[in-house]
Amino acid sequence: MPKTTRPPKHRAPKEDRTDVLAVELLKREREVIADYLEKHHGHVGDTAKALGLSRRALEYKMQSHGLRSDALKAREEAGISGPRTA
């Protein structure tokens, strides 16, 4: 008995679909982080806790998305460099 073949499905190549999804997820992640930073007045620790992330994980995500907390922006605008001291 000869095997029958199915006609090819008309879909975008897998990598194109994956790229679209990945880009949309990254956009949404950035929006959520920015919204939560605003809600928590730029306090990274409180934002991380609210999002269920470690502070370091949030800082990494912020860096990868080009986001900064309000506190860091204010320090840079004031010309203060280096880590914050207690």
C-alpha positions in Angstrom: 0.0 0.0 0.0 1.4 3.4 -0.9 1.8 6.0 1.8 -0.3 9.1 1.4 1.3 12.4 2.2 -0.5 15.3 3.6 -0.3 18.6 1.9 2.0 21.0 3.7 0.4 23.4 6.2 0.8 27.0 5.4 2.5 28.4 8.5 5.3 30.8 9.0 8.6 29.1 9.7 9.0 28.0 13.3 11.7 30.6 14.1 9.6 33.5 12.9 6.7 32.5 15.1 9.1 32.0 18.1 10.7 35.4 17.5 7.3 37.1 17.5 6.3 35.5 20.7 9.6 36.2 22.4 9.6 39.8 21.4 6.0 40.3 22.6 6.8 38.6 25.9 9.8 40.8 26.4 7.8 43.9 25.7 5.2 42.8 28.2 7.8 41.9 30.8 9.3 45.4 30.4 5.9 47.0 30.8 5.1 45.1 34.0 8.5 45.8 35.6 8.1 49.6 34.7 4.6 49.7 36.1 5.6 48.0 39.3 8.7 50.2 39.7 6.4 53.2 39.4 3.9 51.7 41.9 6.7 51.2 44.4 8.2 54.6 43.8 11.4 53.2 42.2 12.2 51.0 45.3 13.8 47.9 43.8 13.6 45.8 46.8 9.8 46.3 47.2 9.3 45.9 43.5 11.2 42.6 43.5 9.2 41.3 46.4 5.9 42.3 44.8 6.9 40.5 41.6 8.1 37.4 43.4 11.7 37.9 42.3 15.0 38.2 44.1 16.4 41.7 44.1 19.3 40.6 41.9 17.0 38.9 39.4 15.0 42.1 39.1 18.2 44.2 38.7 19.3 41.9 35.9 16.0 42.2 34.1 16.0 46.0 34.6 19.4 46.2 33.1 18.5 44.0 30.1 15.4 46.2 29.5 17.3 49.5 30.0 15.2 50.4 33.0 16.4 52.3 36.0 14.9 53.0 39.4 14.0 56.6 40.2 16.5 56.6 43.0 19.4 55.8 40.6 18.2 58.4 38.1 18.1 61.1 40.8 21.6 60.1 42.0 23.0 60.4 38.5 21.3 63.7 37.8 22.8 65.1 41.1 26.2 64.0 39.9 26.6 61.3 42.6 28.5 58.3 41.4 29.3 55.0 43.0 27.2 52.8 45.2 24.8 54.3 47.7 26.2 54.3 51.3 24.0 54.0 54.4 
